[in-house]
Amino acid sequence: MKRRYIDMNDIRFLLFEVHGIDKLTEHPRFAHAGGREEIDQLLQSAMDIADREMFPYYKELDSQPVTYRDGGVRSHPQLKRIFSAVAEAGWFAATTDLEDGGIQLPYTVFSTAHMIFEAANNSAQGYLGVSTGAIDLITTFGNDYLKRTFVPPMMEGKWQGTMALTEPQAGSSLSDIRTTAHPAPDGGYHISGQKIFISGGEHEACDNFIHLTLARIEGAPAGTKGISLFLIPKFLPTQDGSLIYNHVECVADFQKMGQRGYATTHLVFGESGPTVGYLVGEPHRGLSCMFQMMNAARIAVGQTAAAIASAAYHYSLNYAMERPQGRQIQEKDPLKPQIPIIRHADVRRMLLAQKCFVEGSCSLVTECLKLVDLEKITDGEAQQRARLLLELLTPIVKTYPSEEGIRSVSQALQIFGGYGYTMDFDVQQYYRDVRIMAIYEGTTGIQSLDLLGRKVGMESGKALSYLAREIQSVMETANGHASLRPHAAALGSAMQVWQSVLSHLQGHAAKGQVERYLADANLFLELSSLVVMGWQWLKMGVVASDAPAIGGIQTSDFYRNKLIALQYYFKYELPRVHSLATTLKDDADLTTFKGSEELFI
Amino acid sequence: MKRRYIDMNDIRFLLFEVHGIDKLTEHPRFAHAGGREEIDQLLQSAMDIADREMFPYYKELDSQPVTYRDGGVRSHPQLKRIFSAVAEAGWFAATTDLEDGGIQLPYTVFSTAHMIFEAANNSAQGYLGVSTGAIDLITTFGNDYLKRTFVPPMMEGKWQGTMALTEPQAGSSLSDIRTTAHPAPDGGYHISGQKIFISGGEHEACDNFIHLTLARIEGAPAGTKGISLFLIPKFLPTQDGSLIYNHVECVADFQKMGQRGYATTHLVFGESGPTVGYLVGEPHRGLSCMFQMMNAARIAVGQTAAAIASAAYHYSLNYAMERPQGRQIQEKDPLKPQIPIIRHADVRRMLLAQKCFVEGSCSLVTECLKLVDLEKITDGEAQQRARLLLELLTPIVKTYPSEEGIRSVSQALQIFGGYGYTMDFDVQQYYRDVRIMAIYEGTTGIQSLDLLGRKVGMESGKALSYLAREIQSVMETANGHASLRPHAAALGSAMQVWQSVLSHLQGHAAKGQVERYLADANLFLELSSLVVMGWQWLKMGVVASDAPAIGGIQTSDFYRNKLIALQYYFKYELPRVHSLATTLKDDADLTTFKGSEELFI
């Protein structure tokens, strides 16, 4: 049986039937992109690249990992072919405006193609994702010189873009960044400092590395209000087309537990000679520029977790259909042949859990991608709605797939039994790869603070009311279907629980106890995610219920199985809301710091 | 700061204050072992070995893993020194009867020493654990020749014992074992067949390998009632002390995601020449003999998971105290120095979660170890009680630490942020190591079927009533402490929920729907575990509440922190009982096999 890693039918269901992405192309910005058929062809071509150039090398990128040798980073030779194929198909230029040399596709279409790449080979896709993020940042905030000089070679897949934020002393705490930009006599800047954990910061598939870097202009205010954004190339292009070394040294590559095909570098600026950096955007406004890239990256991280889990799900499904072991429980005759393990209820439960996680997460990701597009093509109230919903959902779409993805891939591994723990099977690689997603681009702790500390209260809670209205509206539609009514009711009561928990916590904030208000933000994010996923499932459920009668694009089996996954969600996952609420309303304060570390003696 | 991996004070608290292990030595069987002081010294000497010979090599056993090369298994040279040190201290002979050349210590003391080894270096301990299990099996069921010939070199750490059950087509389904014992003309047996996943099956630290192997005597009945136990040495000892090759070939070593220092071999018997096997116990009764070793191994697996989580917990605690990052939430001045991350509530929650998991799991493990001893030294009703409680608790003590241990170590990794994902820090190794525990010695699925399908109903539910009485009695004592009363009440209501879930499920069984009865056995095991852990925490809580007044052996900080961990359990963990119950009482049947695999189209 051919091993799948992602289901094109499911992508079509989400894009066209659930989230109506093809309607985006009715807007002038995207009119040239064609309709459903053209989008489908584009994604099919992405799948062809993934099938041919990426998936067959998934294991090799792990077993022949990126290494630092002889003063440079050695990477797998296939990487260069992947860059070429992806550039040739135009995916580096996909979302850039036509006037900047791009293809100006909906972000949703671009990112769905990337999801296919992520499922096929998440290490390889890392390089592509960070480069396109850098292109976006330059075309949005860079001046003409930067756009003209750096973007075209990146679009051709010859130069690699990166985002360089973290320093040894500044990871979660970005305000502690020390890399410094010294004004140079020519009006430019010379950069000095160190950056660590720079993904794709050096490898053998590209000729130049363009680091979008956070640094502090000498004398800038302390904290986040003194951080600026710089473009720092490893090699400076000259007018005759030659390249001059810009003293960006890659001094190490971190060896990691997973994503071993994806370089994670340590860079030093201005140590062996002057390093020129170009200011991008206004001085001291670097963090808000970077957050454009960061917010997209946060969706991409959640999406990657879902994509890895998708690959692990299909792999374990395949195995479960082929591996004979044991007999039905009531079969006592040991001479009867063994049955494929997919017939055991416990294995079916683990498969259904994965199906439910993967398909639900992909729906939430698609919802968020669509909001990115809507924010761009709408104005007034509609734009505000898109912007606020996206702000609110970003910590959730980043975190829920990353945290639950660990559990999902773990169930895939469990289905393989002892074999799953051996290097002979790739499932252990998915298990190692997915673990980083809860750390990349703001850990779960940071996302939780963002949700409870900023997003739920922003603009007087307006984001939350938009979301509540969305959920309410889907619940009302679902109430029109007898089979969905109990699930709509369950979601309604989960909503109420969610709101009452928030009011309860806000009681602490009202008393000025901010630490206590935020102490269990992590659990609040989990509870919020469960409500949000219930909304997504109900939304899919309405479509799956209606589709067979109105002529959906899938088989009736497809819709039936979608509704079984929905039932799984409401039986096995949503009830966790209630135990989380019990915990969140319990006022025992066990975790805020009270002046001594003796707790752990 | 010196890095700890296990807390001797916590071991003392559990052994002496909570579970009264020193009272075991009042029994004639153990009288020679001395009292509390002697046991403490023994464990301290185990800690010395672990500190000196095992812990410093934890990383190396992973980075220089066991490999199959030049037709043999290459292992780390330190392994030989570990075998010597452990043998010299008598730990291979610890639980064996005096008359068989052993030291006849309580099993609890022996296994607690092994827990120290597991926390220090779980790969290395694997070899020791499986050897002592094999010694137990031979001394219990073997004839004089086998005991005399094979046990002494194993006790001296020169020969390695193993358990050989799994075959390529028979993993969870032991009844499908095909390895065959052919009666030989001399009255013995010649063995032919293959075994995979044989831990410690070959390496460079020992001279001979003694495989306790399940095989089928030619013509034996099909299924589990035709399985016999054989002792199969790699080399046959002769009367003059020389060794003759017995044609036990090691043809491969599985490379694994974790426990990379622990050999996992593929053995072939009788292929290159005749392989002699010695029958152990009665023909066709092999499985019940093997289950003596297997039951002990199941406790050991849970214990190892808890030990790995202990090491990861202490490691992350250390890091959290030393790593500066960020500031208190209400501190807005970016010029103030960063604070150690242990002051952030979210980090404290992740530390407390680990402390609660590790200390709770160790208490349950100790409870079960004590039952092993009690079953041996009691008779009549007391012995029945010990035996049945142990039967009931075995799937729980195997599974809860193994499954929750994944979550616990994952939180340790999260505390390290991006660093935790790099090979520069050992926490990713703990994360890889712990994952196998939910698979070893019967997967979580198998344990769940064992609990719900066999144990809760065995002897008319007698095991369950014993447990209910135990819990009831602790709840009554706890009710005498005002501060514990709400927790006792919470446990009481969890008990009721548990019982009502069981009655509900038994409704399916009563209608003959066995598949449905067992379909969610996995969740039932999780729910049962939460109740059992609540019992352990309340038990520890009573001691920690009483101890300061009656002169406990620990500091008052120790007891206070124990009570905080208890509060954590009742606030954050026990409430999950209620959402699990909601799921288990929901009668939507989504997972039993109904004749087609179309569910996953």
Interface residues (C-beta under 8 A of the other chain):
Chain A: T166 Q169 G171 S172 S173 S175 D176 F197 A222 G223 T224 F254 Q255 K256 M257 G258 T264 L317 M321 P324 Q325 G326 R327 Q328 I329 Q330 P334 L335 Q338 P340 I342 R343 H344 A345 D346 V347 R348 R349 L351 L352 K355 I406 S410 L413 Q414 G417 G418 G420 Y421 T422 M423 D424 Q428 Y431 R432 R435 I436 A438 I439 T443 T444 G445 S448 L449 G453 V514 E515 L518 A519 D520 A521 N522 T555 D557 F558 N561 I564 Q567 Y568 K571 Y572 P575 R576 V577 H578 S579 L580 T582 T583 D586 A588 L590 T591 T592 F593 E597 E598 L599 F600 I601
Chain B: T166 Q169 G171 S172 S173 S175 D176 F197 A222 G223 T224 F254 Q255 K256 M257 G258 T264 L317 M321 P324 Q325 G326 R327 Q328 I329 Q330 P334 L335 Q338 P340 I342 R343 H344 A345 D346 V347 R348 R349 L351 L352 K355 I406 S410 L413 Q414 G417 G418 G420 Y421 T422 M423 D424 Q428 Y431 R432 R435 I436 A438 I439 T443 T444 G445 S448 L449 G453 V514 E515 L518 A519 D520 A521 N522 T555 D557 F558 N561 I564 Q567 Y568 K571 Y572 P575 R576 V577 H578 S579 L580 T582 T583 D586 A588 L590 T591 T592 F593 E597 E598 L599 F600 I601
